[in-house]
């Protein structure tokens, strides 16, 4: 799901790997994504969340919990909140359970399935990238007759039709310095011929 949405799973920092190995069972996988095994305790959830959120290679964290027989979801939720305390990185959760996410998660958003959490996170990442783009500049516009442009628009608005006449559109483009082809209004065939020959 991460690959499909353009998110990377970077390698963890060596210090994070060593710290995870010290707190997780030997059979746990500490490579990204980390698999703490079904036997993971609330304390291990808290420590792993804290360590991963502090990793310099990690920009955001998704904690997935599938309830085993012995671990209580509310205790794990409190552990995740405690482990995420103080981080400014996005932390999401996915509590895969018919009961949904426990209230103890507080402000950490939880999704029914990890794929939905990844999709939401990808949109947040895209929005963050958009916000960081260079804003650009507004070029100075020469040859703009603001008074004439305002007059044309005000006359059209007062008429209440919702659009400009062809003549008004031509005058407005001239007033704001946009060159257009010469135009003339003709009400009869004779006037059209005369305008074409002029």
ZALUMBA-943448 format. One record per residue: x, y, z of N, C-alpha, C in turn. Coordinates in Angstrom, 1 decimal. Layout:
n.px | n.py | n.pz | ca.px | ca.py | ca.pz | c.px | c.py | c.pz
X | Y | Z | X | Y | Z | X | Y | Z
...
***
This chain:
n.px | n.py | n.pz | ca.px | ca.py | ca.pz | c.px | c.py | c.pz
0.8 | -1.2 | 0.0 | 0.0 | 0.0 | 0.0 | 0.9 | 1.3 | 0.0
1.9 | 1.2 | 0.8 | 2.8 | 2.4 | 0.8 | 3.5 | 2.6 | -0.6
3.9 | 1.6 | -1.2 | 4.5 | 1.7 | -2.5 | 3.5 | 2.2 | -3.5
2.3 | 1.7 | -3.4 | 1.2 | 2.1 | -4.4 | 0.9 | 3.6 | -4.2
1.1 | 4.2 | -3.0 | 0.8 | 5.6 | -2.8 | 2.0 | 6.5 | -2.8
3.2 | 5.9 | -3.2 | 4.4 | 6.7 | -3.3 | 5.1 | 7.0 | -2.0
4.8 | 6.2 | -0.9 | 5.5 | 6.4 | 0.3 | 6.6 | 5.4 | 0.5
7.7 | 5.8 | 1.1 | 8.9 | 4.9 | 1.2 | 8.9 | 4.3 | 2.6
9.5 | 3.1 | 2.7 | 9.8 | 2.5 | 4.0 | 11.3 | 2.6 | 4.2
11.9 | 3.6 | 4.7 | 13.3 | 3.8 | 4.7 | 14.0 | 2.8 | 5.8
15.2 | 2.5 | 5.6 | 15.9 | 1.7 | 6.6 | 16.0 | 2.5 | 7.9
16.0 | 1.8 | 9.0 | 16.0 | 2.5 | 10.3 | 17.5 | 2.8 | 10.7
17.7 | 3.8 | 11.5 | 19.0 | 4.2 | 12.0 | 19.6 | 3.0 | 12.8
20.9 | 2.8 | 12.7 | 21.5 | 1.7 | 13.5 | 21.2 | 1.8 | 15.0
21.1 | 3.0 | 15.5 | 20.9 | 3.1 | 17.0 | 19.4 | 2.7 | 17.3
18.5 | 2.9 | 16.4 | 17.1 | 2.5 | 16.6 | 17.1 | 1.0 | 16.5
17.8 | 0.4 | 15.6 | 17.8 | -1.1 | 15.4 | 18.3 | -1.7 | 16.7
19.4 | -1.2 | 17.2 | 20.0 | -1.8 | 18.5 | 19.1 | -1.6 | 19.6
18.4 | -0.5 | 19.7 | 17.5 | -0.3 | 20.8 | 16.3 | -1.2 | 20.7
15.7 | -1.4 | 19.5 | 14.6 | -2.3 | 19.3 | 15.0 | -3.7 | 19.7
16.2 | -4.1 | 19.3 | 16.6 | -5.5 | 19.6 | 16.7 | -5.7 | 21.1
17.0 | -4.6 | 21.8 | 17.1 | -4.8 | 23.3 | 15.8 | -4.9 | 24.0
14.7 | -4.4 | 23.4 | 13.4 | -4.4 | 24.1 | 12.4 | -5.4 | 23.5
12.7 | -5.9 | 22.3 | 11.7 | -6.8 | 21.6 | 12.2 | -8.3 | 21.7
11.3 | -9.2 | 21.5 | 11.8 | -10.6 | 21.5 | 12.8 | -10.9 | 20.4
13.6 | -11.9 | 20.6 | 14.6 | -12.3 | 19.6 | 14.0 | -12.6 | 18.2
12.8 | -13.2 | 18.2 | 12.2 | -13.6 | 16.9 | 11.5 | -12.4 | 16.2
11.4 | -11.2 | 16.9 | 10.8 | -10.1 | 16.3 | 11.7 | -9.5 | 15.1
11.0 | -9.0 | 14.1 | 11.7 | -8.4 | 13.0 | 11.9 | -6.9 | 13.3
13.1 | -6.4 | 13.3 | 13.3 | -5.0 | 13.6 | 13.6 | -4.1 | 12.3
13.5 | -4.8 | 11.2 | 13.7 | -4.1 | 9.9 | 12.3 | -3.3 | 9.7
12.4 | -2.3 | 8.9 | 11.2 | -1.6 | 8.5 | 10.4 | -2.3 | 7.4
9.2 | -2.8 | 7.6 | 8.3 | -2.5 | 8.8 | 8.7 | -3.5 | 10.0
8.5 | -2.9 | 11.2 | 8.9 | -3.7 | 12.4 | 7.7 | -4.6 | 12.7
8.0 | -5.9 | 13.0 | 7.1 | -6.9 | 13.4 | 7.4 | -7.3 | 14.9
6.6 | -6.8 | 15.8 | 6.9 | -7.1 | 17.2 | 6.3 | -8.4 | 17.7
5.6 | -9.1 | 16.8 | 5.0 | -10.4 | 17.1 | 3.7 | -10.2 | 17.9
2.8 | -11.2 | 17.9 | 1.6 | -11.1 | 18.6 | 1.7 | -11.1 | 20.1
2.9 | -11.5 | 20.6 | 3.1 | -11.5 | 22.0 | 3.5 | -10.2 | 22.6
3.6 | -9.2 | 21.8 | 4.1 | -7.9 | 22.2 | 3.3 | -7.3 | 23.3
3.9 | -6.8 | 24.3 | 3.2 | -6.2 | 25.5 | 3.0 | -4.8 | 25.3
2.1 | -4.2 | 26.1 | 1.9 | -2.7 | 26.0 | 3.2 | -1.9 | 26.2
4.0 | -2.4 | 27.1 | 5.3 | -1.7 | 27.4 | 6.1 | -1.7 | 26.1
6.1 | -2.9 | 25.4 | 6.9 | -2.9 | 24.2 | 6.3 | -2.1 | 23.1
5.0 | -1.9 | 23.0 | 4.4 | -1.0 | 22.1 | 4.8 | 0.4 | 22.4
4.9 | 0.8 | 23.7 | 5.3 | 2.1 | 24.1 | 6.7 | 2.4 | 23.7
7.6 | 1.5 | 24.0 | 9.0 | 1.7 | 23.7 | 9.3 | 1.7 | 22.2
8.7 | 0.8 | 21.5 | 8.9 | 0.8 | 20.1 | 8.3 | 2.1 | 19.4
7.2 | 2.5 | 19.9 | 6.6 | 3.8 | 19.3 | 7.6 | 4.9 | 19.6
8.1 | 5.0 | 20.8 | 9.0 | 6.1 | 21.2 | 10.2 | 6.0 | 20.3
10.8 | 4.9 | 20.2 | 12.1 | 4.7 | 19.4 | 11.9 | 5.0 | 17.9
10.8 | 4.5 | 17.4 | 10.6 | 4.8 | 15.9 | 10.2 | 6.2 | 15.6
9.5 | 6.8 | 16.5 | 9.1 | 8.3 | 16.3 | 10.4 | 9.1 | 16.4
11.4 | 8.7 | 17.2 | 12.6 | 9.5 | 17.3 | 13.6 | 9.2 | 16.2
13.4 | 8.2 | 15.4 | 14.4 | 7.8 | 14.4 | 14.5 | 8.9 | 13.4
15.7 | 9.4 | 13.0 | 15.9 | 10.5 | 12.1 | 15.4 | 10.1 | 10.7
15.4 | 8.8 | 10.3 | 15.0 | 8.4 | 9.0 | 13.5 | 8.3 | 8.8
12.7 | 8.4 | 9.9 | 11.3 | 8.2 | 9.9 | 10.5 | 9.6 | 9.9
9.6 | 9.8 | 9.0 | 8.8 | 11.0 | 9.0 | 7.5 | 10.8 | 9.6
7.0 | 9.6 | 9.6 | 5.6 | 9.3 | 10.2 | 5.6 | 7.9 | 10.6
4.6 | 7.6 | 11.4 | 4.5 | 6.2 | 12.0 | 3.1 | 5.7 | 12.0
3.0 | 4.5 | 11.5 | 1.7 | 3.8 | 11.5 | 1.8 | 2.6 | 12.4
1.1 | 2.5 | 13.5 | 1.1 | 1.4 | 14.5 | -0.1 | 0.5 | 14.2
0.1 | -0.7 | 13.9 | -1.0 | -1.7 | 13.6 | -1.1 | -2.6 | 14.8
-2.3 | -2.8 | 15.2 | -2.6 | -3.7 | 16.4 | -3.7 | -4.6 | 16.0
-3.4 | -5.9 | 16.0 | -4.4 | -7.0 | 15.8 | -4.5 | -7.7 | 17.1
-5.7 | -7.6 | 17.7 | -5.8 | -8.1 | 19.1 | -5.6 | -9.6 | 19.3
-4.6 | -10.0 | 20.0 | -4.4 | -11.4 | 20.3 | -5.3 | -11.8 | 21.5
-5.1 | -12.9 | 22.0 | -6.0 | -13.4 | 23.1 | -5.6 | -12.8 | 24.5
-4.4 | -12.4 | 24.7 | -4.0 | -12.0 | 26.0 | -3.7 | -10.5 | 26.2
-3.6 | -9.7 | 25.1 | -3.3 | -8.3 | 25.2 | -4.5 | -7.5 | 25.1
-4.7 | -6.5 | 26.0 | -5.9 | -5.7 | 26.0 | -5.7 | -4.5 | 25.1
-6.6 | -4.2 | 24.3 | -6.5 | -3.1 | 23.3 | -6.4 | -1.7 | 24.0
-7.1 | -1.6 | 25.1 | -7.1 | -0.3 | 25.8 | -5.7 | 0.0 | 26.4
-5.0 | -1.0 | 26.9 | -3.7 | -0.9 | 27.4 | -2.7 | -0.5 | 26.3
-2.8 | -1.2 | 25.2 | -2.0 | -0.9 | 24.0 | -2.2 | 0.5 | 23.5
-3.5 | 1.0 | 23.5 | -3.8 | 2.3 | 23.1 | -3.1 | 3.3 | 24.0
-3.2 | 3.1 | 25.3 | -2.5 | 4.1 | 26.2 | -1.0 | 4.0 | 26.0
-0.5 | 2.9 | 25.7 | 1.0 | 2.7 | 25.5 | 1.4 | 3.5 | 24.2
0.6 | 3.4 | 23.2 | 0.9 | 4.1 | 21.9 | 0.9 | 5.6 | 22.2
-0.1 | 6.1 | 22.9 | -0.2 | 7.5 | 23.2 | 1.0 | 8.0 | 24.0
1.4 | 7.2 | 25.0 | 2.6 | 7.5 | 25.8 | 3.9 | 7.5 | 25.0
4.0 | 6.5 | 24.1 | 5.2 | 6.5 | 23.3 | 5.3 | 7.6 | 22.3
4.1 | 8.1 | 21.8 | 4.1 | 9.2 | 20.8 | 4.2 | 10.6 | 21.5
4.1 | 10.6 | 22.8 | 4.1 | 11.9 | 23.5 | 5.4 | 12.7 | 23.1
5.2 | 13.9 | 22.8 | 6.3 | 14.8 | 22.5 | 6.8 | 14.9 | 21.0
6.3 | 13.9 | 20.2 | 6.8 | 13.9 | 18.8 | 5.9 | 14.9 | 18.0
6.5 | 15.5 | 17.0 | 5.8 | 16.3 | 16.1 | 5.5 | 15.6 | 14.8
5.9 | 14.3 | 14.7 | 5.7 | 13.6 | 13.5 | 4.2 | 13.0 | 13.5
3.6 | 12.8 | 12.4 | 2.3 | 12.2 | 12.4 | 2.4 | 10.7 | 12.8
1.5 | 10.4 | 13.8 | 1.4 | 9.0 | 14.3 | -0.1 | 8.6 | 14.0
-0.2 | 7.5 | 13.3 | -1.5 | 6.9 | 13.0 | -1.6 | 5.5 | 13.6
-2.8 | 5.0 | 13.7 | -3.0 | 3.6 | 14.2 | -4.0 | 2.9 | 13.4
-3.9 | 1.6 | 13.4 | -4.9 | 0.7 | 12.8 | -5.2 | -0.4 | 13.8
-6.4 | -0.3 | 14.4 | -6.8 | -1.3 | 15.4 | -7.8 | -2.2 | 14.6
-7.3 | -3.4 | 14.2 | -8.1 | -4.3 | 13.4 | -8.9 | -5.1 | 14.4
-10.1 | -4.7 | 14.6 | -11.0 | -5.4 | 15.6 | -12.4 | -5.0 | 15.2
-13.3 | -5.9 | 15.5 | -14.8 | -5.6 | 15.3 | -15.2 | -4.5 | 16.2
-14.5 | -4.3 | 17.3 | -14.9 | -3.3 | 18.3 | -14.4 | -1.9 | 17.9
-13.5 | -1.9 | 16.9 | -12.9 | -0.6 | 16.5 | -11.8 | -0.2 | 17.5
-11.4 | 1.1 | 17.3 | -10.3 | 1.6 | 18.1 | -10.8 | 2.0 | 19.5
-10.0 | 1.8 | 20.5 | -10.4 | 2.2 | 21.9 | -10.3 | 3.7 | 22.1
-11.2 | 4.2 | 23.0 | -11.2 | 5.6 | 23.2 | -9.9 | 6.1 | 23.8
-9.1 | 5.2 | 24.4 | -7.8 | 5.6 | 25.0 | -6.8 | 6.1 | 24.0
-7.0 | 5.9 | 22.7 | -6.1 | 6.4 | 21.7 | -6.2 | 8.0 | 21.6
-7.2 | 8.5 | 22.1 | -7.3 | 10.0 | 22.2 | -7.3 | 10.6 | 20.8
-6.3 | 11.5 | 20.6 | -6.3 | 12.2 | 19.3 | -5.5 | 11.5 | 18.2
-5.0 | 10.3 | 18.5 | -4.3 | 9.6 | 17.4 | -5.4 | 9.0 | 16.5
-5.4 | 9.3 | 15.2 | -6.4 | 8.8 | 14.3 | -6.2 | 7.3 | 14.1
-7.3 | 6.6 | 14.1 | -7.2 | 5.1 | 13.9 | -8.1 | 4.7 | 12.7
-7.6 | 3.8 | 11.9 | -8.3 | 3.3 | 10.7 | -8.6 | 1.8 | 10.9
-9.7 | 1.5 | 10.2 | -10.1 | 0.1 | 10.3 | -9.1 | -0.9 | 9.7
-8.5 | -0.4 | 8.6 | -7.5 | -1.2 | 7.9 | -6.3 | -0.4 | 7.6
-5.1 | -1.0 | 7.6 | -3.8 | -0.3 | 7.4 | -3.8 | 0.4 | 6.0
-4.5 | -0.2 | 5.0 | -4.4 | 0.4 | 3.7 | -5.1 | 1.8 | 3.7
-6.2 | 1.9 | 4.5 | -6.9 | 3.2 | 4.6 | -6.0 | 4.2 | 5.3
-5.3 | 3.8 | 6.3 | -4.4 | 4.7 | 7.0 | -3.3 | 5.2 | 6.1
-2.7 | 4.3 | 5.3 | -1.7 | 4.6 | 4.3 | -2.2 | 5.6 | 3.3
-3.4 | 5.4 | 2.8 | -4.0 | 6.4 | 1.8 | -4.1 | 7.8 | 2.4
-4.6 | 7.8 | 3.7 | -4.7 | 9.1 | 4.4 | -3.4 | 9.8 | 4.6
-2.4 | 9.0 | 5.0 | -1.1 | 9.5 | 5.2 | -0.4 | 10.0 | 3.9
-0.7 | 9.3 | 2.8 | -0.1 | 9.7 | 1.5 | -0.7 | 11.1 | 1.1
-2.0 | 11.3 | 1.4 | -2.6 | 12.6 | 1.1 | -2.1 | 13.7 | 1.9
-1.8 | 13.4 | 3.2 | -1.2 | 14.4 | 4.1 | 0.2 | 14.7 | 3.6
1.0 | 13.7 | 3.2 | 2.3 | 13.9 | 2.7 | 2.3 | 14.8 | 1.4
1.4 | 14.5 | 0.5 | 1.2 | 15.3 | -0.7 | 0.9 | 16.7 | -0.4
0.0 | 16.9 | 0.5 | -0.4 | 18.3 | 0.9 | 0.8 | 19.0 | 1.5
1.5 | 18.3 | 2.4 | 2.7 | 18.9 | 2.9 | 3.7 | 19.3 | 1.9
3.9 | 18.5 | 0.9 | 4.8 | 18.8 | -0.2 | 4.3 | 20.0 | -1.0
3.0 | 20.1 | -1.2 | 2.4 | 21.2 | -1.9 | 2.6 | 22.5 | -1.1
2.5 | 22.4 | 0.2 | 2.6 | 23.6 | 1.0 | 4.1 | 24.1 | 1.0
5.0 | 23.2 | 0.8 | 6.5 | 23.6 | 0.8 | 6.9 | 24.1 | -0.5
6.1 | 24.0 | -1.5 | 6.6 | 24.5 | -2.8 | 6.8 | 26.0 | -2.8
7.7 | 26.5 | -3.7 | 8.0 | 27.9 | -3.8 | 6.7 | 28.6 | -4.3
6.3 | 29.6 | -3.6 | 5.1 | 30.3 | -3.9 | 5.1 | 31.0 | -5.3
6.3 | 31.4 | -5.7 | 6.4 | 32.2 | -6.9 | 6.1 | 33.6 | -6.7
6.1 | 34.4 | -7.8 | 5.9 | 35.8 | -7.7 | 4.8 | 36.3 | -8.7
4.2 | 37.4 | -8.3 | 3.2 | 38.0 | -9.2 | 3.9 | 39.0 | -10.1
4.0 | 38.8 | -11.4 | 4.7 | 39.8 | -12.2 | 4.0 | 41.2 | -12.2
4.8 | 42.2 | -12.3 | 4.2 | 43.6 | -12.4 | 3.5 | 43.7 | -13.8
2.3 | 44.2 | -13.7 | 1.5 | 44.3 | -15.0 | 1.5 | 45.7 | -15.4
2.1 | 46.0 | -16.6 | 2.1 | 47.3 | -17.2 | 1.0 | 47.5 | -18.1
0.6 | 48.8 | -18.3 | -0.5 | 49.1 | -19.2 | -1.9 | 48.7 | -18.8
-2.1 | 48.6 | -17.5 | -3.4 | 48.3 | -17.0 | -4.2 | 49.6 | -16.6
-5.3 | 49.8 | -17.2 | -6.1 | 51.0 | -16.9 | -7.2 | 50.5 | -15.9
-6.9 | 50.6 | -14.6 | -7.8 | 50.0 | -13.6 | -9.2 | 50.7 | -13.6
-9.2 | 52.0 | -13.8 | -10.4 | 52.8 | -13.8 | -11.4 | 52.3 | -14.9
-10.8 | 52.2 | -16.1 | -11.6 | 51.8 | -17.3 | -12.1 | 50.4 | -17.1
-11.2 | 49.5 | -16.6 | -11.6 | 48.1 | -16.4 | -12.8 | 48.0 | -15.4
-12.6 | 48.8 | -14.3 | -13.7 | 48.8 | -13.2 | -15.0 | 49.3 | -13.8
-14.9 | 50.4 | -14.6 | -16.1 | 50.9 | -15.2 | -16.9 | 49.9 | -16.0
-16.1 | 49.2 | -16.9 | -16.7 | 48.2 | -17.8 | -17.4 | 47.1 | -17.0
-16.7 | 46.6 | -15.9 | -17.3 | 45.5 | -15.1 | -18.5 | 46.0 | -14.4
-18.4 | 47.2 | -13.8 | -19.6 | 47.7 | -13.0 | -20.8 | 47.9 | -13.9
-20.6 | 48.4 | -15.2 | -21.7 | 48.6 | -16.1 | -22.4 | 47.2 | -16.4
-21.5 | 46.2 | -16.6 | -22.0 | 44.8 | -16.9 | -22.8 | 44.3 | -15.7
-22.2 | 44.5 | -14.5 | -22.9 | 43.9 | -13.3 | -24.2 | 44.6 | -13.0
-24.2 | 45.9 | -13.3 | -25.5 | 46.7 | -13.1 | -26.6 | 46.2 | -14.0
-26.2 | 45.7 | -15.2 | -27.2 | 45.2 | -16.2 | -27.8 | 43.9 | -15.7
-27.1 | 43.1 | -14.9 | -27.6 | 41.9 | -14.2 | -27.7 | 40.7 | -15.1
-27.1 | 40.7 | -16.2 | -27.2 | 39.6 | -17.1 | -26.2 | 38.5 | -16.8
-25.1 | 38.8 | -16.2 | -24.1 | 37.8 | -15.8 | -23.0 | 37.6 | -16.8
-22.9 | 38.4 | -17.9 | -21.8 | 38.2 | -18.8 | -21.6 | 39.6 | -19.5
-20.5 | 39.6 | -20.2 | -20.1 | 40.8 | -20.9 | -20.6 | 40.7 | -22.4
-20.9 | 41.8 | -23.0 | -21.2 | 41.8 | -24.4 | -19.9 | 41.6 | -25.2
-19.9 | 41.2 | -26.4 | -18.6 | 41.1 | -27.2 | -17.8 | 42.4 | -27.2
-18.5 | 43.6 | -27.3 | -17.9 | 44.9 | -27.3 | -17.2 | 45.1 | -25.9
-17.9 | 44.8 | -24.8 | -17.4 | 45.0 | -23.5 | -16.2 | 44.1 | -23.2
-16.3 | 42.9 | -23.7 | -15.2 | 41.9 | -23.5 | -13.9 | 42.5 | -24.3
-14.1 | 43.0 | -25.5 | -13.0 | 43.6 | -26.2 | -12.4 | 44.8 | -25.5
-13.3 | 45.6 | -25.0 | -12.8 | 46.8 | -24.3 | -12.1 | 46.5 | -23.0
-12.6 | 45.4 | -22.3 | -11.9 | 45.0 | -21.1 | -10.6 | 44.5 | -21.3
-10.4 | 43.7 | -22.4 | -9.1 | 43.1 | -22.6 | -8.1 | 44.3 | -23.0
-8.6 | 45.3 | -23.7 | -7.8 | 46.4 | -24.1 | -7.4 | 47.2 | -22.8
-8.3 | 47.3 | -21.9 | -8.1 | 48.1 | -20.7 | -7.0 | 47.5 | -19.8
-6.9 | 46.2 | -19.8 | -6.0 | 45.5 | -19.0 | -4.7 | 45.1 | -19.7
-4.6 | 45.6 | -20.9 | -3.3 | 45.5 | -21.7 | -3.1 | 44.2 | -22.4
-4.2 | 43.5 | -22.7 | -4.2 | 42.2 | -23.4 | -4.5 | 42.5 | -24.9
-3.5 | 42.3 | -25.8 | -3.7 | 42.6 | -27.2 | -4.7 | 41.6 | -27.8
-5.6 | 42.1 | -28.6 | -6.6 | 41.2 | -29.2 | -6.7 | 41.7 | -30.7
-7.3 | 40.8 | -31.5 | -7.5 | 41.2 | -32.9 | -8.5 | 42.3 | -32.9
-8.4 | 43.2 | -33.9 | -9.4 | 44.3 | -34.0 | -10.8 | 43.8 | -34.2
-11.7 | 44.4 | -33.7 | -13.1 | 44.0 | -33.8 | -14.1 | 45.1 | -34.0
-15.1 | 44.9 | -34.8 | -16.1 | 45.9 | -35.0 | -17.5 | 45.2 | -34.9
-18.5 | 46.0 | -34.4 | -19.8 | 45.4 | -34.3 | -20.6 | 45.9 | -35.5
-21.3 | 44.9 | -36.1 | -22.1 | 45.2 | -37.3 | -23.5 | 44.6 | -37.1
-24.5 | 45.4 | -37.3 | -25.9 | 45.0 | -37.1 | -26.5 | 44.5 | -38.3
-26.0 | 44.9 | -39.5 | -26.6 | 44.5 | -40.8 | -25.5 | 43.9 | -41.7
-25.9 | 43.4 | -42.8 | -25.0 | 42.8 | -43.8 | -24.1 | 43.9 | -44.4
-24.8 | 45.0 | -44.6 | -24.0 | 46.1 | -45.2 | -22.9 | 46.6 | -44.3
-23.3 | 46.7 | -43.0 | -22.3 | 47.2 | -42.0 | -21.1 | 46.2 | -41.9
-21.4 | 44.9 | -42.0 | -20.4 | 43.9 | -41.9 | -19.4 | 44.0 | -43.1
-20.0 | 44.2 | -44.3 | -19.2 | 44.3 | -45.5 | -18.3 | 45.5 | -45.4
-18.9 | 46.6 | -44.9 | -18.1 | 47.9 | -44.8 | -17.0 | 47.7 | -43.8
-17.3 | 47.0 | -42.7 | -16.3 | 46.8 | -41.7 | -15.1 | 45.9 | -42.2
-15.5 | 44.9 | -43.0 | -14.5 | 44.0 | -43.6 | -13.6 | 44.8 | -44.6
-14.1 | 45.7 | -45.3 | -13.4 | 46.5 | -46.3 | -12.6 | 47.6 | -45.7
-12.9 | 48.0 | -44.5 | -12.2 | 49.1 | -43.9 | -10.8 | 48.8 | -43.5
***
